[in-house]
Amino acid sequence: MSIIAAVLILVSAAHAQARGPLPGSAESRKISVVVDRGITHTNQLPTSLRPLRKAMVGGAAMSDADLRTLAERGDGLAALRLTKRLKSDGLAENAVDIAFYASIAAGAGRVSTLDEMIEALYLLAPEQMPRERLRPVIGVLYAHAWAGNTRALGAVIDLNGRDQLFGEMSEKTRNRLLDMGRKLGTGQIELRLAMKELAENSGDAATRERVIGYLIRAERMGDLAVQAIAQNLRRTLGDVPNAQY
């Protein structure tokens, strides 16, 4: 086995363990974005549904069906309560619904449900999530990621790719992640992208060129630990004259 092949095996194992939040402050994981405020006042609803919302706001016992009705109208409070209830019934069993309803709540500014949304997304295979539900979830996740929420940024990296929930990563998403990497200046995004590409791709020339560029960026901006990992990986892979960085 060549040295590079051995490194690719180690990188693949390291990448599998690295999925999850990027290192960051507690504040960065609480960054919230309002994507769609939705229903905030009872009079925004049709007359027939207003008593239902008044009952919910007043603390009355609500059925799952009632909460779904309000949540699907864009009521963030109903979506929040339904998410918590579904999670208590089982995260894995209700992952599709949790991801969807948590996105409504998080998109309305209730960032506490972003974690539930992301936890559910990690459990889903691509064929499990209907596209009409996945689209709004992606919109909420990306909005939080581009605002600097490190929990969301880690999920964007992890969930894009071959055989992943979001499919192959687009150049637009890759470039936006690199822009965020420059803003954060920790080298973590670049290093995570490098490990992901090495783990998922065959090591062809184009991949190696792109990965070397990521690693050079990580070396330049990361802390000592990031610099050491990036430098060792780059030396093992060898230099690539045209690497983009």
Backbone torsions as a table, in degrees:
resi	resn	phi	psi	omega
1	MET	NA	133.2	179.6
2	SER	-72.2	162.5	178.7
3	ILE	-62.1	-41.6	-178.9
4	ILE	-64.6	-41.1	178.7
5	ALA	-61.2	-42.1	178.9
6	ALA	-63.2	-40.8	178.7
7	VAL	-63.3	-40.3	179.7
8	LEU	-61.7	-37.7	177.3
9	ILE	-64.8	-43.9	179.8
10	LEU	-66.0	-40.6	179.1
11	VAL	-63.8	-40.5	179.1
12	SER	-60.3	-43.2	178.6
13	ALA	-67.1	-40.8	179.7
14	ALA	-65.7	-38.9	-180.0
15	HIS	-64.4	-40.0	179.7
16	ALA	-60.9	-33.7	-179.9
17	GLN	-83.7	-18.4	-173.5
18	ALA	-87.5	-6.9	-179.2
19	ARG	-59.4	142.9	178.9
20	GLY	126.7	-165.0	-174.7
21	PRO	-60.8	142.0	169.2
22	LEU	-73.9	148.5	175.5
23	PRO	-57.6	137.2	-179.8
24	GLY	-176.4	171.1	-179.6
25	SER	-72.4	161.3	175.7
26	ALA	-59.5	-34.2	-179.6
27	GLU	-65.8	-37.6	-178.2
28	SER	-68.3	-26.0	179.0
29	ARG	-83.2	-8.4	179.7
30	LYS	-104.3	2.2	179.3
31	ILE	-59.0	128.1	-174.7
32	SER	-120.5	143.1	178.1
33	VAL	-129.2	133.8	174.5
34	VAL	-90.1	110.1	179.0
35	VAL	-88.8	-42.1	178.2
36	ASP	-151.9	108.2	-177.3
37	ARG	-61.7	-30.3	176.5
38	GLY	66.9	-145.3	-178.3
39	ILE	-82.1	117.3	176.8
40	THR	-118.7	-15.1	178.9
41	HIS	-131.5	141.3	-176.9
42	THR	-58.7	-34.3	-177.1
43	ASN	-72.7	-2.5	173.5
44	GLN	-79.0	-14.2	-178.3
45	LEU	-91.0	158.4	170.7
46	PRO	-58.2	151.7	-176.8
47	THR	-53.3	-37.0	-176.8
48	SER	-66.4	-23.1	-176.9
49	LEU	-99.9	-8.5	-176.3
50	ARG	-63.3	-41.7	177.2
51	PRO	-60.6	-33.2	180.0
52	LEU	-64.8	-45.0	179.8
53	ARG	-69.6	-38.5	177.7
54	LYS	-60.6	-38.9	178.0
55	ALA	-64.9	-42.0	179.6
56	MET	-63.7	-48.4	-179.5
57	VAL	-63.0	-31.5	179.2
58	GLY	-79.8	-2.4	175.5
59	GLY	92.0	12.5	179.1
60	ALA	-69.4	153.8	175.4
61	ALA	-64.8	134.0	-177.1
62	MET	-122.5	139.0	175.0
63	SER	-78.7	162.2	175.7
64	ASP	-57.8	-41.4	-178.2
65	ALA	-61.8	-41.0	179.2
66	ASP	-65.0	-43.1	178.9
67	LEU	-64.4	-40.1	177.3
68	ARG	-61.5	-42.1	-179.5
69	THR	-59.1	-46.0	-179.7
70	LEU	-71.7	-41.9	-179.1
71	ALA	-61.6	-40.7	-178.4
72	GLU	-72.8	-10.6	170.9
73	ARG	-87.4	-4.9	179.6
74	GLY	99.8	18.9	179.5
75	ASP	-83.1	108.4	-177.2
76	GLY	-64.3	-35.5	179.4
77	LEU	-66.0	-44.9	177.9
78	ALA	-63.1	-40.3	179.2
79	ALA	-64.4	-39.2	177.2
80	LEU	-61.2	-49.6	-177.5
81	ARG	-65.8	-37.7	179.0
82	LEU	-67.8	-39.8	177.8
83	THR	-58.6	-47.7	-179.7
84	LYS	-62.0	-40.6	-179.5
85	ARG	-66.0	-45.8	179.9
86	LEU	-62.8	-39.4	179.4
87	LYS	-64.8	-39.2	178.6
88	SER	-65.1	-25.1	177.5
89	ASP	-82.7	-11.7	177.8
90	GLY	134.4	113.8	-177.8
91	LEU	-63.1	-49.7	-176.2
92	ALA	-65.0	-41.6	-176.7
93	GLU	-67.5	-27.6	-174.8
94	ASN	-117.3	24.0	-171.1
95	ALA	-59.2	-40.8	-179.1
96	VAL	-62.7	-49.0	180.0
97	ASP	-66.1	-40.7	-179.2
98	ILE	-62.7	-45.3	179.3
99	ALA	-59.2	-42.9	-176.6
100	PHE	-69.7	-52.3	-176.1
101	TYR	-71.3	-33.1	175.5
102	ALA	-64.3	-33.4	178.5
103	SER	-66.8	-33.9	177.4
104	ILE	-65.3	-44.9	-179.6
105	ALA	-66.9	-47.0	-179.9
106	ALA	-64.7	-38.7	178.8
107	GLY	-66.1	-23.2	177.5
108	ALA	-87.9	3.0	176.4
109	GLY	105.5	2.7	179.8
110	ARG	-93.4	79.2	-169.8
111	VAL	-65.8	-16.4	179.7
112	SER	-61.6	-23.0	-179.3
113	THR	-87.7	-5.3	178.9
114	LEU	-61.3	-38.9	179.2
115	ASP	-61.7	-44.0	178.5
116	GLU	-62.7	-39.6	178.6
117	MET	-60.6	-47.5	-177.3
118	ILE	-68.7	-41.4	177.3
119	GLU	-56.8	-42.5	-179.7
120	ALA	-67.1	-41.3	-178.6
121	LEU	-60.5	-37.9	-179.9
122	TYR	-63.8	-22.1	-177.3
123	LEU	-88.4	-8.4	-170.9
124	LEU	-98.7	136.9	169.9
125	ALA	-85.4	155.2	-176.2
126	PRO	-53.3	-36.8	-176.0
127	GLU	-76.1	-9.1	-176.4
128	GLN	-85.7	-25.2	-172.5
129	MET	-101.6	113.1	178.4
130	PRO	-58.7	139.6	-175.8
131	ARG	-60.1	-35.0	-178.8
132	GLU	-68.1	-22.6	174.8
133	ARG	-90.4	-29.8	-177.6
134	LEU	-70.2	-37.0	-176.7
135	ARG	-56.5	-50.7	179.2
136	PRO	-67.4	-30.7	177.2
137	VAL	-63.5	-45.7	178.3
138	ILE	-60.8	-41.2	179.2
139	GLY	-58.8	-42.5	179.4
140	VAL	-69.4	-44.0	-179.0
141	LEU	-62.5	-47.3	-178.3
142	TYR	-65.0	-39.3	179.5
143	ALA	-59.2	-41.4	178.6
144	HIS	-70.9	-37.2	179.5
145	ALA	-64.2	-47.4	-177.4
146	TRP	-70.3	-17.1	173.9
147	ALA	-82.7	-8.3	176.3
148	GLY	106.3	8.0	177.6
149	ASN	-70.8	113.9	-172.7
150	THR	-70.9	-26.4	174.5
151	ARG	-63.7	-45.1	179.6
152	ALA	-68.9	-39.1	178.8
153	LEU	-59.9	-44.4	178.1
154	GLY	-60.5	-39.5	-179.5
155	ALA	-68.8	-38.0	177.4
156	VAL	-59.8	-43.7	178.4
157	ILE	-64.0	-46.7	-174.0
158	ASP	-69.5	-37.3	-170.4
159	LEU	-90.3	-6.9	170.9
160	ASN	-96.9	136.7	177.0
161	GLY	143.0	176.0	-179.3
162	ARG	-59.7	128.6	178.3
163	ASP	64.3	14.4	178.0
164	GLN	-96.1	167.2	-172.8
165	LEU	-57.5	-39.5	-175.9
166	PHE	-89.7	-6.6	-177.2
167	GLY	84.2	-176.3	-177.8
168	GLU	-55.7	140.2	-180.0
169	MET	-70.2	130.7	178.8
170	SER	-79.9	159.5	176.4
171	GLU	-62.7	-35.8	178.8
172	LYS	-60.9	-45.9	179.2
173	THR	-66.1	-43.4	179.9
174	ARG	-59.8	-44.9	-179.3
175	ASN	-66.8	-36.1	178.6
176	ARG	-67.1	-38.5	176.6
177	LEU	-62.9	-40.4	178.7
178	LEU	-67.1	-35.0	174.2
179	ASP	-62.5	-42.1	177.6
180	MET	-65.5	-36.8	177.4
181	GLY	-60.1	-41.7	178.3
182	ARG	-64.1	-39.2	-179.4
183	LYS	-67.4	-42.7	-178.2
184	LEU	-73.9	-36.2	174.2
185	GLY	67.6	24.6	-178.9
186	THR	-102.6	-14.5	-176.5
187	GLY	79.7	-6.2	-175.7
188	GLN	-68.6	-40.7	179.5
189	ILE	-63.9	-44.5	-179.3
190	GLU	-63.4	-42.0	180.0
191	LEU	-66.9	-40.8	178.8
192	ARG	-64.8	-40.7	177.5
193	LEU	-63.3	-40.7	179.6
194	ALA	-62.7	-47.1	-179.6
195	MET	-64.9	-36.9	-179.9
196	LYS	-64.4	-46.7	-178.6
197	GLU	-65.9	-39.5	178.6
198	LEU	-65.5	-36.5	-177.7
199	ALA	-73.5	-34.0	-171.6
200	GLU	-97.3	-21.8	-175.5
201	ASN	-109.1	171.0	-170.5
202	SER	-84.4	-3.2	-178.7
203	GLY	84.2	24.7	177.9
204	ASP	-68.3	170.9	-173.2
205	ALA	-59.8	-41.3	-178.5
206	ALA	-65.1	-40.9	178.4
207	THR	-64.2	-46.7	-179.1
208	ARG	-61.2	-40.2	179.2
209	GLU	-61.3	-44.4	-179.8
210	ARG	-66.8	-42.7	-178.4
211	VAL	-64.5	-42.5	177.8
212	ILE	-59.0	-39.3	176.5
213	GLY	-61.0	-43.1	176.9
214	TYR	-59.9	-45.3	-175.1
215	LEU	-66.5	-37.8	177.0
216	ILE	-62.7	-42.3	176.6
217	ARG	-60.5	-45.4	-178.6
218	ALA	-62.1	-40.3	178.3
219	GLU	-61.3	-37.9	-174.4
220	ARG	-74.1	-29.7	-171.6
221	MET	-118.1	-15.9	-172.7
222	GLY	-78.4	170.7	173.7
223	ASP	-74.5	-178.5	-174.2
224	LEU	-59.9	-39.0	-179.1
225	ALA	-65.8	-45.4	178.9
226	VAL	-63.2	-44.2	-179.7
227	GLN	-60.0	-42.3	-177.9
228	ALA	-65.2	-44.7	179.6
229	ILE	-63.7	-46.7	-178.6
230	ALA	-62.6	-43.2	-178.6
231	GLN	-64.6	-43.5	179.9
232	ASN	-64.6	-41.6	177.6
233	LEU	-63.2	-43.4	-177.8
234	ARG	-64.7	-41.0	179.9
235	ARG	-64.9	-36.5	179.7
236	THR	-69.3	-40.3	-178.7
237	LEU	-74.1	-22.0	-178.2
238	GLY	89.5	164.8	-177.3
239	ASP	-81.2	149.6	175.4
240	VAL	-127.4	111.6	-172.2
241	PRO	-55.8	-35.0	-173.7
242	ASN	-100.2	15.7	-177.5
243	ALA	-56.1	137.5	-178.3
244	GLN	-89.8	124.2	178.3
245	TYR	-155.8	NA	NA
